[in-house]
């Protein structure tokens, strides 16, 4: 299985991006894309769990070229199956 994402030491970069997005949304004229505060909180919890799991993953990251090459092979195989 391929693991896409940032390297192990990039957690500081992810934290900075997350902080920027939270700050950006706090100043946005659009209050929320969610219907209720509960939905927003549930999404925030889910997102934080996903980020924590990704940061805790010790598998090596995959180079962009390798990942896109793998994705192209999957698409090509799917197109061949569909053409039959």
mmCIF file of the N, C-alpha and C atoms, coordinates in Angstrom:
data_MODEL
# 
_entry.id   MODEL 
# 
loop_
_atom_site.group_PDB 
_atom_site.id 
_atom_site.type_symbol 
_atom_site.label_atom_id 
_atom_site.label_alt_id 
_atom_site.label_comp_id 
_atom_site.label_asym_id 
_atom_site.label_entity_id 
_atom_site.label_seq_id 
_atom_site.pdbx_PDB_ins_code 
_atom_site.Cartn_x 
_atom_site.Cartn_y 
_atom_site.Cartn_z 
_atom_site.occupancy 
_atom_site.B_iso_or_equiv 
_atom_site.pdbx_formal_charge 
_atom_site.auth_seq_id 
_atom_site.auth_comp_id 
_atom_site.auth_asym_id 
_atom_site.auth_atom_id 
_atom_site.pdbx_PDB_model_num 
ATOM 1   N N  . UNK A 1 1  ? 0.840   -1.177 0.000   1.00 0.00 ? 1  UNK A N  1 
ATOM 2   C CA . UNK A 1 1  ? 0.000   0.000  0.000   1.00 0.00 ? 1  UNK A CA 1 
ATOM 3   C C  . UNK A 1 1  ? 0.886   1.241  0.000   1.00 0.00 ? 1  UNK A C  1 
ATOM 4   N N  . UNK A 1 2  ? 0.538   2.204  -0.813  1.00 0.00 ? 2  UNK A N  1 
ATOM 5   C CA . UNK A 1 2  ? 1.297   3.444  -0.870  1.00 0.00 ? 2  UNK A CA 1 
ATOM 6   C C  . UNK A 1 2  ? 0.782   4.418  0.178   1.00 0.00 ? 2  UNK A C  1 
ATOM 7   N N  . UNK A 1 3  ? 1.700   5.147  0.767   1.00 0.00 ? 3  UNK A N  1 
ATOM 8   C CA . UNK A 1 3  ? 1.305   6.180  1.722   1.00 0.00 ? 3  UNK A CA 1 
ATOM 9   C C  . UNK A 1 3  ? 1.687   7.511  1.114   1.00 0.00 ? 3  UNK A C  1 
ATOM 10  N N  . UNK A 1 4  ? 0.675   8.290  0.800   1.00 0.00 ? 4  UNK A N  1 
ATOM 11  C CA . UNK A 1 4  ? 0.919   9.609  0.236   1.00 0.00 ? 4  UNK A CA 1 
ATOM 12  C C  . UNK A 1 4  ? 0.958   10.605 1.382   1.00 0.00 ? 4  UNK A C  1 
ATOM 13  N N  . UNK A 1 5  ? 1.765   11.587 1.283   1.00 0.00 ? 5  UNK A N  1 
ATOM 14  C CA . UNK A 1 5  ? 1.755   12.601 2.327   1.00 0.00 ? 5  UNK A CA 1 
ATOM 15  C C  . UNK A 1 5  ? 3.126   13.206 2.524   1.00 0.00 ? 5  UNK A C  1 
ATOM 16  N N  . UNK A 1 6  ? 3.257   13.879 3.624   1.00 0.00 ? 6  UNK A N  1 
ATOM 17  C CA . UNK A 1 6  ? 4.482   14.575 3.945   1.00 0.00 ? 6  UNK A CA 1 
ATOM 18  C C  . UNK A 1 6  ? 5.383   13.642 4.724   1.00 0.00 ? 6  UNK A C  1 
ATOM 19  N N  . UNK A 1 7  ? 6.645   13.983 4.803   1.00 0.00 ? 7  UNK A N  1 
ATOM 20  C CA . UNK A 1 7  ? 7.600   13.189 5.558   1.00 0.00 ? 7  UNK A CA 1 
ATOM 21  C C  . UNK A 1 7  ? 7.348   13.272 7.051   1.00 0.00 ? 7  UNK A C  1 
ATOM 22  N N  . UNK A 1 8  ? 8.020   12.409 7.784   1.00 0.00 ? 8  UNK A N  1 
ATOM 23  C CA . UNK A 1 8  ? 7.813   12.351 9.232   1.00 0.00 ? 8  UNK A CA 1 
ATOM 24  C C  . UNK A 1 8  ? 8.093   13.673 9.939   1.00 0.00 ? 8  UNK A C  1 
ATOM 25  N N  . UNK A 1 9  ? 9.046   14.408 9.469   1.00 0.00 ? 9  UNK A N  1 
ATOM 26  C CA . UNK A 1 9  ? 9.453   15.634 10.153  1.00 0.00 ? 9  UNK A CA 1 
ATOM 27  C C  . UNK A 1 9  ? 8.667   16.860 9.708   1.00 0.00 ? 9  UNK A C  1 
ATOM 28  N N  . UNK A 1 10 ? 7.656   16.661 8.912   1.00 0.00 ? 10 UNK A N  1 
ATOM 29  C CA . UNK A 1 10 ? 6.881   17.790 8.413   1.00 0.00 ? 10 UNK A CA 1 
ATOM 30  C C  . UNK A 1 10 ? 5.665   18.109 9.264   1.00 0.00 ? 10 UNK A C  1 
ATOM 31  N N  . UNK A 1 11 ? 5.587   17.544 10.472  1.00 0.00 ? 11 UNK A N  1 
ATOM 32  C CA . UNK A 1 11 ? 4.429   17.819 11.320  1.00 0.00 ? 11 UNK A CA 1 
ATOM 33  C C  . UNK A 1 11 ? 4.327   19.298 11.680  1.00 0.00 ? 11 UNK A C  1 
ATOM 34  N N  . UNK A 1 12 ? 5.442   19.976 11.741  1.00 0.00 ? 12 UNK A N  1 
ATOM 35  C CA . UNK A 1 12 ? 5.415   21.414 12.016  1.00 0.00 ? 12 UNK A CA 1 
ATOM 36  C C  . UNK A 1 12 ? 4.746   22.140 10.853  1.00 0.00 ? 12 UNK A C  1 
ATOM 37  N N  . UNK A 1 13 ? 5.057   21.729 9.617   1.00 0.00 ? 13 UNK A N  1 
ATOM 38  C CA . UNK A 1 13 ? 4.438   22.331 8.443   1.00 0.00 ? 13 UNK A CA 1 
ATOM 39  C C  . UNK A 1 13 ? 2.945   22.091 8.413   1.00 0.00 ? 13 UNK A C  1 
ATOM 40  N N  . UNK A 1 14 ? 2.522   20.873 8.750   1.00 0.00 ? 14 UNK A N  1 
ATOM 41  C CA . UNK A 1 14 ? 1.089   20.558 8.773   1.00 0.00 ? 14 UNK A CA 1 
ATOM 42  C C  . UNK A 1 14 ? 0.394   21.397 9.833   1.00 0.00 ? 14 UNK A C  1 
ATOM 43  N N  . UNK A 1 15 ? 1.008   21.515 11.004  1.00 0.00 ? 15 UNK A N  1 
ATOM 44  C CA . UNK A 1 15 ? 0.416   22.309 12.081  1.00 0.00 ? 15 UNK A CA 1 
ATOM 45  C C  . UNK A 1 15 ? 0.268   23.769 11.654  1.00 0.00 ? 15 UNK A C  1 
ATOM 46  N N  . UNK A 1 16 ? 1.258   24.289 10.947  1.00 0.00 ? 16 UNK A N  1 
ATOM 47  C CA . UNK A 1 16 ? 1.189   25.677 10.492  1.00 0.00 ? 16 UNK A CA 1 
ATOM 48  C C  . UNK A 1 16 ? 0.069   25.865 9.482   1.00 0.00 ? 16 UNK A C  1 
ATOM 49  N N  . UNK A 1 17 ? -0.082  24.902 8.564   1.00 0.00 ? 17 UNK A N  1 
ATOM 50  C CA . UNK A 1 17 ? -1.159  24.984 7.572   1.00 0.00 ? 17 UNK A CA 1 
ATOM 51  C C  . UNK A 1 17 ? -2.508  24.911 8.265   1.00 0.00 ? 17 UNK A C  1 
ATOM 52  N N  . UNK A 1 18 ? -2.645  23.979 9.203   1.00 0.00 ? 18 UNK A N  1 
ATOM 53  C CA . UNK A 1 18 ? -3.913  23.846 9.930   1.00 0.00 ? 18 UNK A CA 1 
ATOM 54  C C  . UNK A 1 18 ? -4.241  25.141 10.689  1.00 0.00 ? 18 UNK A C  1 
ATOM 55  N N  . UNK A 1 19 ? -3.243  25.731 11.343  1.00 0.00 ? 19 UNK A N  1 
ATOM 56  C CA . UNK A 1 19 ? -3.473  26.974 12.082  1.00 0.00 ? 19 UNK A CA 1 
ATOM 57  C C  . UNK A 1 19 ? -3.888  28.091 11.129  1.00 0.00 ? 19 UNK A C  1 
ATOM 58  N N  . UNK A 1 20 ? -3.265  28.150 9.963   1.00 0.00 ? 20 UNK A N  1 
ATOM 59  C CA . UNK A 1 20 ? -3.621  29.164 8.974   1.00 0.00 ? 20 UNK A CA 1 
ATOM 60  C C  . UNK A 1 20 ? -5.068  28.984 8.529   1.00 0.00 ? 20 UNK A C  1 
ATOM 61  N N  . UNK A 1 21 ? -5.458  27.736 8.241   1.00 0.00 ? 21 UNK A N  1 
ATOM 62  C CA . UNK A 1 21 ? -6.822  27.490 7.781   1.00 0.00 ? 21 UNK A CA 1 
ATOM 63  C C  . UNK A 1 21 ? -7.850  27.816 8.851   1.00 0.00 ? 21 UNK A C  1 
ATOM 64  N N  . UNK A 1 22 ? -7.552  27.482 10.095  1.00 0.00 ? 22 UNK A N  1 
ATOM 65  C CA . UNK A 1 22 ? -8.475  27.814 11.187  1.00 0.00 ? 22 UNK A CA 1 
ATOM 66  C C  . UNK A 1 22 ? -8.613  29.325 11.300  1.00 0.00 ? 22 UNK A C  1 
ATOM 67  N N  . UNK A 1 23 ? -7.490  30.045 11.250  1.00 0.00 ? 23 UNK A N  1 
ATOM 68  C CA . UNK A 1 23 ? -7.517  31.499 11.335  1.00 0.00 ? 23 UNK A CA 1 
ATOM 69  C C  . UNK A 1 23 ? -8.253  32.098 10.140  1.00 0.00 ? 23 UNK A C  1 
ATOM 70  N N  . UNK A 1 24 ? -8.002  31.554 8.945   1.00 0.00 ? 24 UNK A N  1 
ATOM 71  C CA . UNK A 1 24 ? -8.653  32.053 7.737   1.00 0.00 ? 24 UNK A CA 1 
ATOM 72  C C  . UNK A 1 24 ? -10.171 31.881 7.840   1.00 0.00 ? 24 UNK A C  1 
ATOM 73  N N  . UNK A 1 25 ? -10.614 30.714 8.326   1.00 0.00 ? 25 UNK A N  1 
ATOM 74  C CA . UNK A 1 25 ? -12.041 30.467 8.454   1.00 0.00 ? 25 UNK A CA 1 
ATOM 75  C C  . UNK A 1 25 ? -12.680 31.347 9.524   1.00 0.00 ? 25 UNK A C  1 
ATOM 76  N N  . UNK A 1 26 ? -11.924 31.695 10.549  1.00 0.00 ? 26 UNK A N  1 
ATOM 77  C CA . UNK A 1 26 ? -12.463 32.542 11.608  1.00 0.00 ? 26 UNK A CA 1 
ATOM 78  C C  . UNK A 1 26 ? -12.791 33.938 11.071  1.00 0.00 ? 26 UNK A C  1 
ATOM 79  N N  . UNK A 1 27 ? -12.049 34.384 10.041  1.00 0.00 ? 27 UNK A N  1 
ATOM 80  C CA . UNK A 1 27 ? -12.275 35.708 9.475   1.00 0.00 ? 27 UNK A CA 1 
ATOM 81  C C  . UNK A 1 27 ? -13.120 35.672 8.213   1.00 0.00 ? 27 UNK A C  1 
ATOM 82  N N  . UNK A 1 28 ? -13.565 34.502 7.819   1.00 0.00 ? 28 UNK A N  1 
ATOM 83  C CA . UNK A 1 28 ? -14.323 34.366 6.587   1.00 0.00 ? 28 UNK A CA 1 
ATOM 84  C C  . UNK A 1 28 ? -15.736 34.939 6.753   1.00 0.00 ? 28 UNK A C  1 
ATOM 85  N N  . UNK A 1 29 ? -16.264 35.591 5.713   1.00 0.00 ? 29 UNK A N  1 
ATOM 86  C CA . UNK A 1 29 ? -17.635 36.098 5.796   1.00 0.00 ? 29 UNK A CA 1 
ATOM 87  C C  . UNK A 1 29 ? -18.658 34.958 5.794   1.00 0.00 ? 29 UNK A C  1 
ATOM 88  N N  . UNK A 1 30 ? -18.234 33.775 5.359   1.00 0.00 ? 30 UNK A N  1 
ATOM 89  C CA . UNK A 1 30 ? -19.117 32.618 5.408   1.00 0.00 ? 30 UNK A CA 1 
ATOM 90  C C  . UNK A 1 30 ? -18.902 31.952 6.757   1.00 0.00 ? 30 UNK A C  1 
ATOM 91  N N  . UNK A 1 31 ? -19.948 31.898 7.552   1.00 0.00 ? 31 UNK A N  1 
ATOM 92  C CA . UNK A 1 31 ? -19.816 31.399 8.917   1.00 0.00 ? 31 UNK A CA 1 
ATOM 93  C C  . UNK A 1 31 ? -19.361 29.941 8.945   1.00 0.00 ? 31 UNK A C  1 
ATOM 94  N N  . UNK A 1 32 ? -20.010 29.082 8.173   1.00 0.00 ? 32 UNK A N  1 
ATOM 95  C CA . UNK A 1 32 ? -19.671 27.674 8.193   1.00 0.00 ? 32 UNK A CA 1 
ATOM 96  C C  . UNK A 1 32 ? -20.297 26.975 7.007   1.00 0.00 ? 32 UNK A C  1 
ATOM 97  N N  . UNK A 1 33 ? -19.656 25.915 6.561   1.00 0.00 ? 33 UNK A N  1 
ATOM 98  C CA . UNK A 1 33 ? -20.251 25.106 5.503   1.00 0.00 ? 33 UNK A CA 1 
ATOM 99  C C  . UNK A 1 33 ? -21.141 24.017 6.084   1.00 0.00 ? 33 UNK A C  1 
ATOM 100 N N  . UNK A 1 34 ? -21.208 23.936 7.414   1.00 0.00 ? 34 UNK A N  1 
ATOM 101 C CA . UNK A 1 34 ? -22.013 22.931 8.087   1.00 0.00 ? 34 UNK A CA 1 
ATOM 102 C C  . UNK A 1 34 ? -23.331 23.536 8.560   1.00 0.00 ? 34 UNK A C  1 
ATOM 103 N N  . UNK A 1 35 ? -24.338 22.695 8.642   1.00 0.00 ? 35 UNK A N  1 
ATOM 104 C CA . UNK A 1 35 ? -25.657 23.170 9.062   1.00 0.00 ? 35 UNK A CA 1 
ATOM 105 C C  . UNK A 1 35 ? -25.733 23.452 10.556  1.00 0.00 ? 35 UNK A C  1 
ATOM 106 N N  . UNK A 1 36 ? -24.967 22.691 11.345  1.00 0.00 ? 36 UNK A N  1 
ATOM 107 C CA . UNK A 1 36 ? -25.025 22.852 12.803  1.00 0.00 ? 36 UNK A CA 1 
ATOM 108 C C  . UNK A 1 36 ? -23.612 22.878 13.370  1.00 0.00 ? 36 UNK A C  1 
ATOM 109 N N  . UNK A 1 37 ? -23.463 23.456 14.555  1.00 0.00 ? 37 UNK A N  1 
ATOM 110 C CA . UNK A 1 37 ? -22.159 23.421 15.224  1.00 0.00 ? 37 UNK A CA 1 
ATOM 111 C C  . UNK A 1 37 ? -21.714 21.987 15.534  1.00 0.00 ? 37 UNK A C  1 
ATOM 112 N N  . UNK A 1 38 ? -22.673 21.103 15.765  1.00 0.00 ? 38 UNK A N  1 
ATOM 113 C CA . UNK A 1 38 ? -22.345 19.701 16.050  1.00 0.00 ? 38 UNK A CA 1 
ATOM 114 C C  . UNK A 1 38 ? -21.698 19.033 14.837  1.00 0.00 ? 38 UNK A C  1 
ATOM 115 N N  . UNK A 1 39 ? -22.225 19.341 13.644  1.00 0.00 ? 39 UNK A N  1 
ATOM 116 C CA . UNK A 1 39 ? -21.636 18.786 12.422  1.00 0.00 ? 39 UNK A CA 1 
ATOM 117 C C  . UNK A 1 39 ? -20.212 19.317 12.229  1.00 0.00 ? 39 UNK A C  1 
ATOM 118 N N  . UNK A 1 40 ? -20.028 20.593 12.484  1.00 0.00 ? 40 UNK A N  1 
ATOM 119 C CA . UNK A 1 40 ? -18.693 21.189 12.357  1.00 0.00 ? 40 UNK A CA 1 
ATOM 120 C C  . UNK A 1 40 ? -17.724 20.558 13.358  1.00 0.00 ? 40 UNK A C  1 
ATOM 121 N N  . UNK A 1 41 ? -18.175 20.356 14.591  1.00 0.00 ? 41 UNK A N  1 
ATOM 122 C CA . UNK A 1 41 ? -17.320 19.747 15.616  1.00 0.00 ? 41 UNK A CA 1 
ATOM 123 C C  . UNK A 1 41 ? -16.987 18.301 15.262  1.00 0.00 ? 41 UNK A C  1 
ATOM 124 N N  . UNK A 1 42 ? -17.965 17.566 14.725  1.00 0.00 ? 42 UNK A N  1 
ATOM 125 C CA . UNK A 1 42 ? -17.726 16.172 14.340  1.00 0.00 ? 42 UNK A CA 1 
ATOM 126 C C  . UNK A 1 42 ? -16.701 16.104 13.209  1.00 0.00 ? 42 UNK A C  1 
ATOM 127 N N  . UNK A 1 43 ? -16.809 17.016 12.250  1.00 0.00 ? 43 UNK A N  1 
ATOM 128 C CA . UNK A 1 43 ? -15.836 17.041 11.150  1.00 0.00 ? 43 UNK A CA 1 
ATOM 129 C C  . UNK A 1 43 ? -14.453 17.398 11.676  1.00 0.00 ? 43 UNK A C  1 
ATOM 130 N N  . UNK A 1 44 ? -14.376 18.386 12.535  1.00 0.00 ? 44 UNK A N  1 
ATOM 131 C CA . UNK A 1 44 ? -13.089 18.808 13.110  1.00 0.00 ? 44 UNK A CA 1 
ATOM 132 C C  . UNK A 1 44 ? -12.439 17.645 13.855  1.00 0.00 ? 44 UNK A C  1 
ATOM 133 N N  . UNK A 1 45 ? -13.238 16.887 14.611  1.00 0.00 ? 45 UNK A N  1 
ATOM 134 C CA . UNK A 1 45 ? -12.726 15.724 15.344  1.00 0.00 ? 45 UNK A CA 1 
ATOM 135 C C  . UNK A 1 45 ? -12.206 14.676 14.359  1.00 0.00 ? 45 UNK A C  1 
ATOM 136 N N  . UNK A 1 46 ? -12.986 14.396 13.321  1.00 0.00 ? 46 UNK A N  1 
ATOM 137 C CA . UNK A 1 46 ? -12.586 13.409 12.316  1.00 0.00 ? 46 UNK A CA 1 
ATOM 138 C C  . UNK A 1 46 ? -11.271 13.832 11.644  1.00 0.00 ? 46 UNK A C  1 
ATOM 139 N N  . UNK A 1 47 ? -11.191 15.100 11.249  1.00 0.00 ? 47 UNK A N  1 
ATOM 140 C CA . UNK A 1 47 ? -9.996  15.605 10.579  1.00 0.00 ? 47 UNK A CA 1 
ATOM 141 C C  . UNK A 1 47 ? -8.771  15.509 11.487  1.00 0.00 ? 47 UNK A C  1 
ATOM 142 N N  . UNK A 1 48 ? -8.918  15.906 12.741  1.00 0.00 ? 48 UNK A N  1 
ATOM 143 C CA . UNK A 1 48 ? -7.797  15.830 13.683  1.00 0.00 ? 48 UNK A CA 1 
ATOM 144 C C  . UNK A 1 48 ? -7.325  14.395 13.877  1.00 0.00 ? 48 UNK A C  1 
ATOM 145 N N  . UNK A 1 49 ? -8.270  13.443 13.907  1.00 0.00 ? 49 UNK A N  1 
ATOM 146 C CA . UNK A 1 49 ? -7.905  12.029 14.046  1.00 0.00 ? 49 UNK A CA 1 
ATOM 147 C C  . UNK A 1 49 ? -7.141  11.549 12.814  1.00 0.00 ? 49 UNK A C  1 
ATOM 148 N N  . UNK A 1 50 ? -7.573  11.966 11.628  1.00 0.00 ? 50 UNK A N  1 
ATOM 149 C CA . UNK A 1 50 ? -6.887  11.577 10.394  1.00 0.00 ? 50 UNK A CA 1 
ATOM 150 C C  . UNK A 1 50 ? -5.468  12.138 10.363  1.00 0.00 ? 50 UNK A C  1 
ATOM 151 N N  . UNK A 1 51 ? -5.302  13.401 10.742  1.00 0.00 ? 51 UNK A N  1 
ATOM 152 C CA . UNK A 1 51 ? -3.977  14.025 10.753  1.00 0.00 ? 51 UNK A CA 1 
ATOM 153 C C  . UNK A 1 51 ? -3.077  13.322 11.764  1.00 0.00 ? 51 UNK A C  1 
ATOM 154 N N  . UNK A 1 52 ? -3.608  13.042 12.965  1.00 0.00 ? 52 UNK A N  1 
ATOM 155 C CA . UNK A 1 52 ? -2.818  12.357 13.993  1.00 0.00 ? 52 UNK A CA 1 
ATOM 156 C C  . UNK A 1 52 ? -2.396  10.966 13.517  1.00 0.00 ? 52 UNK A C  1 
ATOM 157 N N  . UNK A 1 53 ? -3.308  10.247 12.869  1.00 0.00 ? 53 UNK A N  1 
ATOM 158 C CA . UNK A 1 53 ? -2.973  8.906  12.366  1.00 0.00 ? 53 UNK A CA 1 
ATOM 159 C C  . UNK A 1 53 ? -1.898  8.985  11.286  1.00 0.00 ? 53 UNK A C  1 
ATOM 160 N N  . UNK A 1 54 ? -1.981  9.982  10.435  1.00 0.00 ? 54 UNK A N  1 
ATOM 161 C CA . UNK A 1 54 ? -0.981  10.143 9.384   1.00 0.00 ? 54 UNK A CA 1 
ATOM 162 C C  . UNK A 1 54 ? 0.384   10.466 9.972   1.00 0.00 ? 54 UNK A C  1 
ATOM 163 N N  . UNK A 1 55 ? 0.415   11.335 10.963  1.00 0.00 ? 55 UNK A N  1 
ATOM 164 C CA . UNK A 1 55 ? 1.683   11.695 11.591  1.00 0.00 ? 55 UNK A CA 1 
ATOM 165 C C  . UNK A 1 55 ? 2.288   10.518 12.342  1.00 0.00 ? 55 UNK A C  1 
ATOM 166 N N  . UNK A 1 56 ? 1.447   9.635  12.890  1.00 0.00 ? 56 UNK A N  1 
ATOM 167 C CA . UNK A 1 56 ? 1.931   8.485  13.650  1.00 0.00 ? 56 UNK A CA 1 
ATOM 168 C C  . UNK A 1 56 ? 2.350   7.329  12.739  1.00 0.00 ? 56 UNK A C  1 
ATOM 169 N N  . UNK A 1 57 ? 1.994   7.384  11.468  1.00 0.00 ? 57 UNK A N  1 
ATOM 170 C CA . UNK A 1 57 ? 2.308   6.310  10.530  1.00 0.00 ? 57 UNK A CA 1 
ATOM 171 C C  . UNK A 1 57 ? 3.808   6.276  10.278  1.00 0.00 ? 57 UNK A C  1 
ATOM 172 N N  . UNK A 1 58 ? 4.421   5.143  10.557  1.00 0.00 ? 58 UNK A N  1 
ATOM 173 C CA . UNK A 1 58 ? 5.877   5.046  10.424  1.00 0.00 ? 58 UNK A CA 1 
ATOM 174 C C  . UNK A 1 58 ? 6.322   4.503  9.066   1.00 0.00 ? 58 UNK A C  1 
ATOM 175 N N  . UNK A 1 59 ? 5.359   4.188  8.200   1.00 0.00 ? 59 UNK A N  1 
ATOM 176 C CA . UNK A 1 59 ? 5.746   3.699  6.872   1.00 0.00 ? 59 UNK A CA 1 
ATOM 177 C C  . UNK A 1 59 ? 6.448   4.815  6.097   1.00 0.00 ? 59 UNK A C  1 
ATOM 178 N N  . UNK A 1 60 ? 7.373   4.441  5.221   1.00 0.00 ? 60 UNK A N  1 
ATOM 179 C CA . UNK A 1 60 ? 8.075   5.478  4.456   1.00 0.00 ? 60 UNK A CA 1 
ATOM 180 C C  . UNK A 1 60 ? 7.129   6.168  3.467   1.00 0.00 ? 60 UNK A C  1 
ATOM 181 N N  . UNK A 1 61 ? 7.408   7.414  3.207   1.00 0.00 ? 61 UNK A N  1 
ATOM 182 C CA . UNK A 1 61 ? 6.616   8.148  2.225   1.00 0.00 ? 61 UNK A CA 1 
ATOM 183 C C  . UNK A 1 61 ? 7.023   7.707  0.827   1.00 0.00 ? 61 UNK A C  1 
ATOM 184 N N  . UNK A 1 62 ? 6.211   8.060  -0.145  1.00 0.00 ? 62 UNK A N  1 
ATOM 185 C CA . UNK A 1 62 ? 6.445   7.672  -1.532  1.00 0.00 ? 62 UNK A CA 1 
ATOM 186 C C  . UNK A 1 62 ? 6.715   8.937  -2.336  1.00 0.00 ? 62 UNK A C  1 
ATOM 187 N N  . UNK A 1 63 ? 7.712   8.892  -3.187  1.00 0.00 ? 63 UNK A N  1 
ATOM 188 C CA . UNK A 1 63 ? 8.035   10.038 -4.033  1.00 0.00 ? 63 UNK A CA 1 
ATOM 189 C C  . UNK A 1 63 ? 6.862   10.335 -4.970  1.00 0.00 ? 63 UNK A C  1 
ATOM 190 N N  . UNK A 1 64 ? 6.683   11.585 -5.310  1.00 0.00 ? 64 UNK A N  1 
ATOM 191 C CA . UNK A 1 64 ? 5.574   12.011 -6.159  1.00 0.00 ? 64 UNK A CA 1 
ATOM 192 C C  . UNK A 1 64 ? 5.570   11.267 -7.490  1.00 0.00 ? 64 UNK A C  1 
ATOM 193 N N  . UNK A 1 65 ? 6.721   11.173 -8.127  1.00 0.00 ? 65 UNK A N  1 
ATOM 194 C CA . UNK A 1 65 ? 6.807   10.489 -9.427  1.00 0.00 ? 65 UNK A CA 1 
ATOM 195 C C  . UNK A 1 65 ? 6.397   9.025  -9.326  1.00 0.00 ? 65 UNK A C  1 
ATOM 196 N N  . UNK A 1 66 ? 6.805   8.377  -8.260  1.00 0.00 ? 66 UNK A N  1 
ATOM 197 C CA . UNK A 1 66 ? 6.435   6.969  -8.059  1.00 0.00 ? 66 UNK A CA 1 
ATOM 198 C C  . UNK A 1 66 ? 4.929   6.835  -7.834  1.00 0.00 ? 66 UNK A C  1 
ATOM 199 N N  . UNK A 1 67 ? 4.366   7.728  -7.028  1.00 0.00 ? 67 UNK A N  1 
ATOM 200 C CA . UNK A 1 67 ? 2.930   7.672  -6.742  1.00 0.00 ? 67 UNK A CA 1 
ATOM 201 C C  . UNK A 1 67 ? 2.092   7.938  -7.990  1.00 0.00 ? 67 UNK A C  1 
ATOM 202 N N  . UNK A 1 68 ? 2.474   8.940  -8.776  1.00 0.00 ? 68 UNK A N  1 
ATOM 203 C CA . UNK A 1 68 ? 1.702   9.232  -9.986  1.00 0.00 ? 68 UNK A CA 1 
ATOM 204 C C  . UNK A 1 68 ? 1.867   8.120  -11.012 1.00 0.00 ? 68 UNK A C  1 
ATOM 205 N N  . UNK A 1 69 ? 3.042   7.526  -11.087 1.00 0.00 ? 69 UNK A N  1 
ATOM 206 C CA . UNK A 1 69 ? 3.252   6.393  -11.985 1.00 0.00 ? 69 UNK A CA 1 
ATOM 207 C C  . UNK A 1 69 ? 2.357   5.222  -11.609 1.00 0.00 ? 69 UNK A C  1 
ATOM 208 N N  . UNK A 1 70 ? 2.251   4.963  -10.314 1.00 0.00 ? 70 UNK A N  1 
ATOM 209 C CA . UNK A 1 70 ? 1.378   3.891  -9.822  1.00 0.00 ? 70 UNK A CA 1 
ATOM 210 C C  . UNK A 1 70 ? -0.085  4.199  -10.154 1.00 0.00 ? 70 UNK A C  1 
ATOM 211 N N  . UNK A 1 71 ? -0.500  5.444  -9.939  1.00 0.00 ? 71 UNK A N  1 
ATOM 212 C CA . UNK A 1 71 ? -1.882  5.841  -10.236 1.00 0.00 ? 71 UNK A CA 1 
ATOM 213 C C  . UNK A 1 71 ? -2.174  5.703  -11.734 1.00 0.00 ? 71 UNK A C  1 
ATOM 214 N N  . UNK A 1 72 ? -1.222  6.076  -12.566 1.00 0.00 ? 72 UNK A N  1 
ATOM 215 C CA . UNK A 1 72 ? -1.416  5.942  -14.025 1.00 0.00 ? 72 UNK A CA 1 
ATOM 216 C C  . UNK A 1 72 ? -1.604  4.488  -14.433 1.00 0.00 ? 72 UNK A C  1 
ATOM 217 N N  . UNK A 1 73 ? -0.846  3.578  -13.813 1.00 0.00 ? 73 UNK A N  1 
ATOM 218 C CA . UNK A 1 73 ? -0.997  2.155  -14.112 1.00 0.00 ? 73 UNK A CA 1 
ATOM 219 C C  . UNK A 1 73 ? -2.395  1.665  -13.732 1.00 0.00 ? 73 UNK A C  1 
ATOM 220 N N  . UNK A 1 74 ? -2.908  2.122  -12.600 1.00 0.00 ? 74 UNK A N  1 
ATOM 221 C CA . UNK A 1 74 ? -4.246  1.724  -12.157 1.00 0.00 ? 74 UNK A CA 1 
ATOM 222 C C  . UNK A 1 74 ? -5.298  2.223  -13.147 1.00 0.00 ? 74 UNK A C  1 
ATOM 223 N N  . UNK A 1 75 ? -5.181  3.477  -13.564 1.00 0.00 ? 75 UNK A N  1 
ATOM 224 C CA . UNK A 1 75 ? -6.142  4.055  -14.519 1.00 0.00 ? 75 UNK A CA 1 
ATOM 225 C C  . UNK A 1 75 ? -6.067  3.326  -15.855 1.00 0.00 ? 75 UNK A C  1 
ATOM 226 N N  . UNK A 1 76 ? -4.863  3.054  -16.330 1.00 0.00 ? 76 UNK A N  1 
ATOM 227 C CA . UNK A 1 76 ? -4.682  2.367  -17.601 1.00 0.00 ? 76 UNK A CA 1 
ATOM 228 C C  . UNK A 1 76 ? -5.311  0.971  -17.552 1.00 0.00 ? 76 UNK A C  1 
ATOM 229 N N  . UNK A 1 77 ? -5.108  0.247  -16.453 1.00 0.00 ? 77 UNK A N  1 
ATOM 230 C CA . UNK A 1 77 ? -5.689  -1.085 -16.314 1.00 0.00 ? 77 UNK A CA 1 
ATOM 231 C C  . UNK A 1 77 ? -7.213  -1.014 -16.278 1.00 0.00 ? 77 UNK A C  1 
ATOM 232 N N  . UNK A 1 78 ? -7.755  -0.003 -15.595 1.00 0.00 ? 78 UNK A N  1 
ATOM 233 C CA . UNK A 1 78 ? -9.217  0.154  -15.532 1.00 0.00 ? 78 UNK A CA 1 
ATOM 234 C C  . UNK A 1 78 ? -9.788  0.464  -16.907 1.00 0.00 ? 78 UNK A C  1 
ATOM 235 N N  . UNK A 1 79 ? -9.090  1.273  -17.669 1.00 0.00 ? 79 UNK A N  1 
ATOM 236 C CA . UNK A 1 79 ? -9.560  1.593  -19.019 1.00 0.00 ? 79 UNK A CA 1 
ATOM 237 C C  . UNK A 1 79 ? -9.534  0.359  -19.921 1.00 0.00 ? 79 UNK A C  1 
ATOM 238 N N  . UNK A 1 80 ? -8.500  -0.462 -19.771 1.00 0.00 ? 80 UNK A N  1 
ATOM 239 C CA . UNK A 1 80 ? -8.424  -1.704 -20.559 1.00 0.00 ? 80 UNK A CA 1 
ATOM 240 C C  . UNK A 1 80 ? -9.587  -2.644 -20.202 1.00 0.00 ? 80 UNK A C  1 
ATOM 241 N N  . UNK A 1 81 ? -9.877  -2.749 -18.897 1.00 0.00 ? 81 UNK A N  1 
ATOM 242 C CA . UNK A 1 81 ? -11.002 -3.604 -18.481 1.00 0.00 ? 81 UNK A CA 1 
ATOM 243 C C  . UNK A 1 81 ? -12.322 -3.086 -19.015 1.00 0.00 ? 81 UNK A C  1 
ATOM 244 N N  . UNK A 1 82 ? -12.499 -1.788 -19.013 1.00 0.00 ? 82 UNK A N  1 
ATOM 245 C CA . UNK A 1 82 ? -13.739 -1.184 -19.471 1.00 0.00 ? 82 UNK A CA 1 
ATOM 246 C C  . UNK A 1 82 ? -13.909 -1.353 -20.991 1.00 0.00 ? 82 UNK A C  1 
ATOM 247 N N  . UNK A 1 83 ? -12.794 -1.334 -21.720 1.00 0.00 ? 83 UNK A N  1 
ATOM 248 C CA . UNK A 1 83 ? -12.834 -1.442 -23.182 1.00 0.00 ? 83 UNK A CA 1 
ATOM 249 C C  . UNK A 1 83 ? -13.218 -2.852 -23.645 1.00 0.00 ? 83 UNK A C  1 
ATOM 250 N N  . UNK A 1 84 ? -13.026 -3.845 -22.786 1.00 0.00 ? 84 UNK A N  1 
ATOM 251 C CA . UNK A 1 84 ? -13.325 -5.238 -23.182 1.00 0.00 ? 84 UNK A CA 1 
ATOM 252 C C  . UNK A 1 84 ? -14.783 -5.556 -23.201 1.00 0.00 ? 84 UNK A C  1 
# 
